[in-house]
Amino acid sequence: MELKRQETIFLQLPLLFATGIVLGYSSPSIFLLNTLLTASVLLFIGLLLLNFFYSTLRIYRFKHRILLMVYLLIIFLGALHYLLQKELLRTDHFSKAKFELLKVQITEEPQLRNNTQLHFVAKVTGGLTKGNYQACTGHLLISVQVNNRGLLPLKYGDVLIVKAKYQVVAAPLLSSTFDFRSWLAMQNIYHQAYFKKEDIRLLKRNKGNLLISYALNLRKKQVDIYKKFINDPQAYAVASTLILGYRSDLSSETLDAYAKTGTIHALSVSGMHVGIIYLVLNWILFFLNRSPPLLFLKALFIILIIWFYALVTGFSPSVLRSAIMITILILSKILRKKTNSYNVLGFSAFSLLLYEPFLLFDIGFQLSYLSVIGLIWLQPKICTWFSFKSRWMNKLWSILAMSLSAQLTTFPLSIYYFHQFPVYFLFSNLFIMIPAALMMYIGLIMLLFKFYFLAAPFEWLICFTNSGLRWISDLPFASISAIWINRTELLCLSTGLILFTLSLSYAKKKLLFTSLFFFSLLELSMFYQQILAQRQQKVIVFRLKRNYTGIYIKSNKAILITDVSPESAAFRFYIKPYLDQHRITEVDFKFSYQGLKKIKHL
């Protein structure tokens, strides 16, 4: 079914608004801000005048040009919204003045890592210089060293006085490693600070939002319940992550097993979780279906519970999307209004970008919306590929089509960000579907009704699921790793897949040949990168905190002079991605004390 433009207005709106946000992100400056502000005001005034003289001057003859003006205005407003939210452009940002002390307020739940450092984000509200206080703004990532005597427990909403010893977040050591600076910039954070216990002083307690504070305390109590009744550490960690969005205790091994099997989405509090909560509440409150007032009361109660759950789990993009979409669907059902899935999806995206424009660059936001687009648009088309006489076979194919559509729409971004592709994703998603739903039901019932006797079967189910996924991840060719594509190749791959899907859907030869053209460009680019890799010859030296590494690269071979073990985290997160990016297939380790001494002096 083809949709008309007016039927998908809320799908167009976030696309245009997002284009403006990208425009603001590409060249943030006060000059661009002032230019866009002037242009937006002129466009708005022009549209008002055209509307006023619409009939007199027969403006309807130029409706396409007017529509273009409206589109430009939305794009400019998107860019303006991003630039106005970018704190580093503000004149009262704390980095624009020299302070001796900073007054900060903790804006998230502090996390203890490796039992040595306490990490949290704090909002800077003021600075002190020689006794003079000045209000300012900005956010700061703070790490506090924890000594043997421990640190005074810090919580969300606490107000602190800290030394104004901060630094700009450093660029990544290597282009192949995780860009921590860009990741923080997407959250409007540009500086970080490392303190000892004596560098901070607690000024006030619990000065944050009361509702958020209550939700975080409630989540902590629920996490403690899981910790008390579930003996296996990884089962407890999966339960806390799956039900409550608390990821602090999740091991890298468990994450790796879920990632290699293409089921990492099961560990993210997402639309499935919100949908299950809606189904459970809708079933429990069946007695309120008797009259319209009671139905309205039921809808209001369900909406409040869903949004409170979103708050407790940390307002992740996928949960916010689901909460907005389910809220609209519930209200439309009560008001007996027809809904368009594309408009509902577009309205939720626009609402989130209006609330927080930086969400556009969040990986979770991007993958969440792409997967839902796949479910809405692509899954029905894939379902028509096969038809079975058996009703159960049709249901099984529908489930497989769901997994296939979500995987296809997120495939380009997944390999761009994570550099791997799970080969057995259909099998692993089919395997985890029932256990994940059961874990959600049992975990929620255990907390809601205090049925702690369910802890033993709950733990067994999680351990069984984890073992099954580890078995799948250990199968031969379970995942294709070391996939590195640049942005141009990402664009060619995405465009080619979209055009290829459209050509199959509408039987258009031109679209098919155009998609093949983009796939050919992708192949040429990857072939060119392979030629460059075959001809490369370089020496790279870098320092990883306490370790030193020297790499000599020639063609697809590398010689490493290092004191870093291949099993260490430093090798996995720094050296291995660098070798993969340069398409190294043979590595020769050389542990040389004399070589390390030479490296240290370079």
C-alpha positions in Angstrom: 0.0 0.0 0.0 1.5 3.3 -1.0 1.0 6.2 1.3 0.3 9.8 0.3 2.5 12.6 1.5 -0.3 14.1 3.7 -0.8 10.7 5.3 2.8 10.6 6.6 3.3 14.2 7.7 4.8 13.1 11.0 7.2 10.8 9.2 8.5 13.8 7.1 8.7 16.1 10.1 11.4 14.3 12.0 13.4 13.6 8.8 13.5 17.3 8.0 14.2 18.2 11.7 17.0 15.7 11.8 18.5 17.1 8.7 18.7 20.5 10.4 20.3 18.9 13.5 23.0 17.3 11.2 23.5 20.8 9.7 24.1 22.3 13.1 26.3 19.4 14.1 28.5 19.7 11.0 29.6 23.3 11.7 28.6 24.6 15.1 29.3 28.3 15.6 27.8 31.5 16.9 27.9 32.8 13.3 25.8 29.9 12.0 23.4 30.3 14.9 22.8 34.0 14.2 22.5 33.4 10.4 19.9 30.6 10.9 18.0 32.7 13.4 17.7 35.6 10.9 16.8 33.3 8.0 14.2 31.5 10.1 12.5 34.8 11.2 12.4 36.0 7.6 11.0 32.7 6.3 8.3 32.7 9.0 7.3 36.3 8.3 7.3 35.5 4.6 5.0 32.5 5.1 2.7 34.5 7.3 2.4 37.2 4.6 1.8 34.6 1.9 -1.0 33.0 4.0 -2.6 36.4 4.5 -2.6 37.2 0.8 -3.2 33.6 -0.3 -6.5 34.2 -2.2 -5.9 37.7 -3.3 -2.6 37.0 -5.1 -3.6 33.4 -6.0 -0.6 32.0 -4.1 -1.9 28.4 -4.6 -0.2 28.6 -8.1 3.1 28.3 -6.3 2.3 25.7 -3.7 5.4 23.6 -4.4 7.6 26.7 -3.8 5.7 27.4 -0.6 6.2 23.8 0.5 9.9 24.1 -0.1 9.9 27.2 2.1 8.1 25.2 4.9 10.7 22.4 4.5 13.6 24.9 4.8 12.0 26.5 7.9 11.8 23.1 9.6 15.4 22.3 8.7 16.6 25.7 10.0 14.6 25.2 13.2 16.2 21.8 13.7 19.7 23.3 13.3 18.8 26.2 15.7 17.5 23.8 18.3 20.7 21.8 18.2 22.9 24.9 18.4 20.9 26.4 21.2 21.2 23.2 23.2 25.0 23.0 22.6 26.4 24.2 26.0 29.9 24.8 24.7 28.6 27.7 22.5 27.2 29.5 25.5 29.2 32.4 27.0 28.5 31.3 30.6 30.0 27.8 30.1 32.3 27.1 33.0 35.3 26.6 30.6 35.1 30.2 29.5 36.2 31.5 32.9 39.0 30.7 35.3 37.7 29.3 38.6 39.4 27.9 41.7 36.4 25.9 42.7 33.3 24.6 41.0 29.8 23.9 42.4 28.3 20.8 40.8 25.3 18.6 41.1 25.3 14.9 40.3 22.8 14.2 37.5 22.9 10.4 37.3 23.5 7.4 39.5 27.2 7.1 40.3 28.8 3.9 39.2 31.7 2.1 41.0 34.1 0.5 38.5 36.8 -2.0 39.4 36.2 -1.1 43.1 38.7 1.7 42.6 36.9 4.6 40.9 33.5 6.2 41.2 32.2 7.7 37.9 29.3 10.1 37.4 28.2 13.1 35.3 27.6 16.4 37.1 26.0 19.6 36.1 28.1 22.7 36.8 26.0 25.4 38.4 28.6 27.9 39.6 32.2 28.8 40.1 34.2 30.5 42.8 37.3 32.7 42.4 38.8 34.4 45.5 35.5 34.2 47.3 33.4 35.5 44.5 30.6 33.3 43.2 29.5 33.3 39.6 26.7 31.3 38.0 27.7 29.2 35.0 26.6 26.1 33.1 27.9 23.0 31.5 28.4 19.3 32.3 31.5 17.5 33.6 32.4 13.8 33.7 34.0 13.1 37.1 36.0 10.2 38.3 36.8 9.9 42.1 39.6 7.7 43.3 38.3 5.3 46.1 40.9 4.5 48.8 41.0 1.7 51.3 38.8 3.6 53.7 36.2 4.1 51.0 34.4 7.2 49.9 31.4 8.9 51.4 28.5 7.4 49.4 27.4 9.8 46.7 23.9 9.7 45.1 21.9 11.4 42.4 21.1 15.0 43.3 24.0 15.5 45.7 25.6 19.0 45.5 29.4 19.1 45.7 32.3 21.6 45.8 35.2 20.4 43.7 38.5 21.8 42.6 38.4 23.4 39.1 41.0 21.0 37.8 39.5 19.6 34.6 40.7 18.9 31.1 39.3 18.6 27.6 38.3 15.1 26.8 41.2 13.7 24.8 40.9 12.4 21.2 41.2 8.6 20.7 44.7 7.3 20.7 44.0 5.4 17.5 41.4 5.9 14.8 40.3 2.2 15.3 39.5 2.6 19.0 36.3 3.8 20.5 36.0 7.6 20.1 35.2 8.4 23.7 35.4 12.2 23.1 32.7 12.1 20.3 30.5 9.8 22.4 30.6 12.3 25.3 30.1 15.2 23.0 26.9 13.6 21.8 25.8 13.9 25.5 26.8 17.6 25.6 29.9 16.7 27.7 33.3 18.1 26.7 35.5 18.0 29.8 36.4 15.5 32.4 38.1 15.6 35.8 39.9 13.1 38.1 39.8 13.7 41.8 41.0 12.2 45.0 38.7 12.0 48.0 40.2 15.2 49.6 39.5 17.2 46.4 35.7 17.1 46.8 33.4 18.3 49.6 29.7 17.4 50.0 27.6 20.5 50.3 24.0 19.3 50.1 22.1 16.0 49.9 19.3 15.0 47.6 18.7 18.2 45.7 17.8 16.6 42.4 14.3 15.9 40.9 12.3 14.1 43.6 10.6 11.7 41.1 13.9 10.7 39.5 15.5 10.3 42.9 12.6 8.0 44.0 12.8 6.0 40.8 16.6 5.4 41.1 16.2 4.4 44.8 13.4 2.0 43.8 15.5 0.5 41.1 18.4 0.0 43.5 16.1 -1.9 45.9 14.8 -4.1 43.1 18.4 -4.8 42.0 19.3 -5.7 45.6 16.4 -8.2 45.6 17.8 -10.0 42.5 21.3 -9.9 44.1 19.9 -11.5 47.3 17.9 -14.3 45.8 19.9 -15.2 42.6 23.2 -16.9 43.4 24.9 -17.0 40.0 26.6 -13.5 39.4 25.9 -13.5 35.7 22.3 -14.6 36.1 21.8 -11.8 38.5 23.5 -9.3 36.1 21.3 -10.4 33.2 18.2 -10.2 35.3 19.1 -6.6 36.4 19.9 -5.6 32.9 16.9 -7.3 31.2 14.2 -6.1 33.6 15.6 -2.9 35.1 18.2 -1.6 32.7 21.0 -1.8 35.3 24.1 -2.9 33.3 26.9 -2.2 35.8 27.5 -5.8 36.8 27.3 -7.4 33.3 30.5 -9.2 32.3 32.2 -8.7 28.9 32.0 -12.4 28.3 28.2 -12.4 28.5 27.9 -9.3 26.4 30.2 -10.9 23.8 28.0 -14.0 23.6 24.9 -12.0 23.0 26.7 -9.7 20.5 28.1 -12.6 18.4 24.7 -14.3 18.2 22.8 -11.1 17.2 20.7 -11.1 20.4 22.2 -8.1 22.1 18.8 -6.4 21.8 17.4 -8.8 24.3 19.7 -7.2 27.0 18.4 -3.7 26.2 15.2 -2.6 27.8 13.2 -2.0 24.7 9.8 -2.0 23.0 9.3 -5.7 23.8 9.6 -5.0 27.5 7.1 -2.1 27.3 4.8 -4.2 25.2 4.8 -7.1 27.7 4.0 -4.7 30.5 1.1 -3.3 28.5 -0.2 -6.9 27.8 0.1 -7.9 31.5 -1.6 -4.8 32.8 -4.3 -4.9 30.1 -5.0 -8.6 31.2 -5.0 -7.9 35.0 -7.3 -4.9 34.6 -9.9 -6.6 32.4 -12.6 -5.8 35.0 -12.4 -2.1 34.0 -13.8 -2.8 30.5 -17.4 -2.4 31.7 -18.0 1.3 30.8 -16.2 4.2 29.0 -15.3 6.0 32.3 -13.7 2.9 33.6 -11.9 2.2 30.3 -10.5 5.7 30.4 -9.3 5.2 34.0 -7.7 1.9 32.9 -5.9 3.6 30.0 -4.7 6.4 32.2 -3.3 3.9 34.8 -1.5 1.8 32.2 0.0 4.9 30.6 1.3 6.1 34.0 2.8 2.7 34.9 4.5 2.5 31.5 6.1 5.9 31.9 7.1 5.2 35.4 8.8 2.0 34.2 10.6 4.1 31.5 11.8 6.4 34.2 13.0 3.5 36.4 14.9 1.9 33.6 16.8 5.1 32.7 14.8 6.6 29.8 16.7 4.7 27.1 15.8 5.8 23.5 14.1 2.5 22.7 12.0 2.7 25.8 11.0 6.3 25.2 10.0 5.5 21.7 7.9 2.5 22.8 6.3 4.5 25.6 5.3 7.4 23.3 4.0 4.9 20.6 2.0 2.8 23.1 0.6 6.0 24.7 -0.7 7.2 21.3 -2.1 3.8 20.5 -3.9 3.6 23.8 -5.4 7.1 23.5 -6.4 6.5 19.9 -8.2 3.3 21.0 -10.1 5.1 23.8 -11.0 8.0 21.5 -11.8 5.7 18.6 -9.4 7.4 16.2 -7.6 5.7 13.4 -3.8 5.6 13.6 -1.1 5.4 11.0 2.0 3.4 12.1 4.3 5.6 10.2 2.9 8.8 11.7 3.0 7.3 15.2 6.6 6.3 14.7 7.5 9.8 13.2 5.7 11.6 16.0 7.6 9.7 18.6 10.9 10.5 16.9 10.1 14.2 16.5 9.0 14.4 20.2 12.3 12.8 21.3 14.4 15.1 19.1 12.5 18.1 20.3 13.2 17.0 23.9 16.9 16.1 23.3 18.4 16.8 19.8 21.6 15.0 20.8 19.7 11.7 20.8 19.9 11.7 17.0 23.6 10.6 17.3 22.8 7.9 19.9 23.5 4.4 18.5 20.5 3.0 20.5 18.2 5.7 19.0 19.3 5.0 15.4 19.1 1.2 15.7 15.8 1.3 17.5 14.0 3.3 14.9 15.6 1.4 12.0 14.5 -1.9 13.5 10.9 -0.7 13.9 10.8 0.6 10.3 11.9 -2.8 9.3 9.1 -4.4 11.3 6.4 -2.0 10.0 7.5 -1.8 6.3 9.7 -4.7 5.5 8.3 -7.6 7.5 4.9 -7.7 5.7 6.7 -7.9 2.4 9.0 -10.7 3.5 6.0 -12.6 4.9 4.6 -12.8 1.4 7.7 -14.6 0.1 6.4 -18.0 1.4 3.1 -19.4 2.3 2.4 -22.7 4.1 -0.6 -24.8 4.5 0.2 -25.3 8.2 -0.9 -22.5 10.5 2.1 -23.2 12.8 4.5 -23.0 9.9 3.1 -19.7 8.9 3.6 -18.4 12.4 7.1 -19.7 12.5 7.8 -17.9 9.1 6.3 -14.7 10.5 8.7 -14.8 13.5 11.7 -15.5 11.2 10.5 -12.6 8.9 10.4 -10.3 11.9 14.0 -11.2 12.8 15.2 -10.9 9.2 13.5 -7.6 8.6 15.0 -6.0 11.8 18.5 -7.5 10.9 18.4 -6.2 7.3 17.4 -2.6 8.3 20.0 -2.4 11.0 22.7 -4.3 9.1 24.7 -1.4 7.6 24.9 0.6 10.9 25.7 -2.5 12.9 28.7 -3.4 10.8 29.8 0.2 10.7 29.7 0.6 14.5 30.5 -2.9 15.7 32.5 -4.4 12.8 30.9 -7.8 13.0 27.9 -9.7 11.6 26.2 -12.7 13.4 25.8 -15.5 10.9 23.3 -17.5 12.9 21.1 -14.6 13.9 17.9 -16.3 12.7 18.6 -19.4 14.8 19.7 -17.5 17.9 16.7 -15.1 17.8 14.4 -18.0 17.4 16.1 -19.7 20.3 15.9 -16.7 22.7 12.4 -15.6 21.8 10.5 -17.7 24.3 13.1 -17.6 27.1 13.4 -13.8 26.9 9.6 -13.5 27.2 9.5 -15.9 30.1 12.3 -14.1 31.8 10.4 -10.8 31.5 7.2 -12.3 32.9 8.9 -14.2 35.8 11.2 -11.3 36.7 8.4 -8.8 36.8 6.0 -11.1 38.7 8.8 -11.8 41.2 9.2 -8.1 41.9 5.6 -7.0 41.7 4.1 -9.7 43.9 7.2 -10.6 46.0 7.1 -14.2 44.7 10.7 -14.9 45.7 10.2 -18.7 45.4 10.4 -18.0 41.6 14.1 -17.1 42.0 15.4 -20.6 41.5 13.5 -21.3 38.1 14.3 -17.7 37.1 18.0 -18.3 37.7 17.9 -21.7 35.9 16.2 -20.1 32.8 18.8 -17.3 32.6 21.7 -19.8 33.0 20.1 -22.1 30.3 19.7 -19.1 27.9 23.3 -17.9 28.5 24.7 -21.4 28.0 22.7 -21.8 24.8 23.9 -18.5 23.4 27.5 -19.3 24.3 27.2 -22.6 22.5 25.9 -20.9 19.4 28.6 -18.2 19.6 31.3 -21.0 19.7 30.0 -22.7 16.6 32.3 -22.5 13.5 31.9 -19.2 11.6 29.4 -17.9 14.2 30.2 -14.4 13.3 32.1 -12.5 10.6 34.4 -10.1 12.4 36.9 -7.4 11.5 34.5 -5.7 9.0 35.6 -2.2 8.5 33.8 0.2 6.2 34.1 4.0 6.0 31.2 6.5 5.7 31.2 6.5 1.9 30.9 2.7 1.9 28.2 2.9 4.5 26.2 5.3 2.3 26.7 3.1 -0.8 25.6 0.0 1.2 22.5 1.6 2.8 21.4 3.2 -0.5 21.9 0.0 -2.4 19.9 -2.0 0.1 17.0 0.5 0.1 16.8 0.6 -3.7 17.1 -3.1 -4.0 14.3 -3.7 -1.6 12.1 -1.1 -3.3 12.9 -2.7 -6.7 11.7 -6.1 -5.4 8.6 -4.6 -3.8 7.4 -2.6 -6.8 9.1 -4.6 -9.6 11.0 -1.6 -11.0 14.0 -2.5 -13.2 15.4 1.1 -12.9 15.6 0.8 -9.2 17.2 -2.6 -9.4 19.9 -1.4 -11.8 20.5 1.7 -9.7 20.9 -0.5 -6.6 23.4 -2.6 -8.5 25.3 0.6 -9.4 25.7 1.5 -5.7 26.7 -2.1 -4.8 29.3 -1.8 -7.6 30.6 1.4 -6.1 30.8 -0.4 -2.7 32.8 -3.2 -4.3 35.2 -0.9 -6.0 35.8 1.1 -2.8 36.5 -2.1 -0.8 38.7 -3.5 -3.6 40.7 -0.2 -3.6 41.1 -0.4 0.2 42.3 -3.9 -0.1 45.0 -2.8 -2.7 46.1 -0.1 -0.3 46.4 -2.7 2.5 48.5 -4.9 0.3 50.9 -2.0 -0.4 51.1 -0.6 3.1 54.3 -0.4 5.0 54.5 1.6 8.2 55.8 1.7 11.8 53.5 2.8 14.6 54.5 3.4 18.2 52.0 4.1 21.0 51.7 4.0 24.7 48.8 2.4 26.6 48.9 3.7 30.2 51.6 1.3 31.7 52.3 -0.6 28.4 54.3 0.2 25.3 53.7 -1.2 21.9 55.6 -0.9 18.6 54.1 -2.3 15.4 55.8 -2.8 12.1 53.3 -3.4 9.2 54.1 -4.7 5.8 51.3 -5.7 3.5 48.9 -7.9 5.6 51.6 -8.9 8.1 52.6 -7.3 11.3 55.4 -7.7 13.9 54.5 -6.6 17.4 57.1 -5.6 20.0 55.0 -5.3 23.1 54.6 -6.3 26.7 50.8 -6.6 26.3 49.3 -10.1 26.5 47.0 -11.2 23.6 44.4 -12.2 26.2 44.5 -8.8 28.0 41.8 -6.1 27.7 44.4 -3.6 26.3 45.1 -5.9 23.4 41.4 -6.5 22.7 40.3 -2.9 22.9 43.3 -1.1 21.3 45.8 -3.3 19.4 43.4 -5.9 17.9 41.0 -3.2 16.3 44.0 -1.4 14.9 45.3 -4.6 13.3 41.8 -5.4 12.0 41.3 -2.0 10.5 44.6 -2.4 8.6 43.5 -5.8 7.3 46.3 -7.7 9.1 46.0 -11.4 8.8 49.4 -12.6 10.2 50.8 -11.3 13.5 54.2 -12.2 14.9 54.7 -11.3 18.6 58.1 -10.2 19.7 58.5 -9.6 23.4 61.9 -7.8 23.7 63.1 -5.9 26.8 65.6 -4.0 24.7 63.0 -3.2 22.1 60.7 -1.9 24.8 63.4 0.4 26.1 63.9 1.8 22.7 60.2 2.3 22.2 59.9 4.2 25.5 62.5 6.7 24.4 60.7 7.4 21.0 
